[in-house]
Amino acid sequence: MGSAPNASASAAVSHPAKQGLVQVLSVFIDTLLICSATAMMLLLSGVEGKSGVLDGIPYVQQAISANVGTWGFILSRFPFLRLRFPVWWGIIIMRSRILSLLRMIRSFCLCSG
């Protein structure tokens, strides 16, 4: 979803290398485990993707439904809904930090001017 670098950039750690190591682990987990598991599920589902008709997320949803039954559509929606909350929470947190920084700059400019 693209929010991992934003969360990583705003982390408070004692040394930047620690956060870099966490991000390396995050890339490993995302690429090797999650993407590989999705690819294996797609290949083993027996669902044939059709370019322009059944590709992308609909293809994954159809493959999940083929593997786990009719509630697979709901199961495939859960991660997308779960991931939206932290992204919006991060935006709210960053908004308050940016506003407080702007207030601090404004008060500094008023005092020195």
Buried (B, 14 or more C-beta within 10 A) or exposed (E): EEBEEEBBEEEEEEEEEEBEEEBEEBEEEEEEEEEEEEEEBBEEBEBEBEEEEBEEEBBBBBBBBBBBEEEBBEBBEEEEEEEEEEBEEBEEEEEEEEEEEEEEEEEEEEEEE
